[in-house]
């Protein structure tokens, strides 16, 4: 999740250790960045392209 923290600096170490799936990451990005569901999904999907949890 260090790569996720590099992309989204607001993610704390605790966040990084508790996020277990794509849906949780999307929710975190949506809430912390004040984005719509669609924007958060697009951002996470772009980042996840080629990555696996």
C-alpha positions, 0 to 999 in steps of 0.5 A, spaced: 500 500 500 506 504 499 504 505 492 497 507 494 500 512 499 504 515 494 498 516 490 493 519 495 498 522 501 492 523 505 492 515 507 495 514 513 499 508 515 493 505 519 488 506 513 493 502 509 493 497 513 486 496 514 484 497 507 483 490 504 479 491 497 478 495 492 471 498 494 474 500 501 479 504 497 474 507 493 470 509 499 476 512 502 478 516 496 471 518 495 470 521 502 477 524 503 477 527 496 470 529 496 469 526 489 463 523 486 462 515 486 464 515 479 470 520 480 473 515 485 472 509 482 475 512 475 481 514 479 482 507 483 481 503 477 486 507 473 491 506 479 489 499 480 491 497 472 496 492 473 496 492 480 493 487 485 491 487 492 
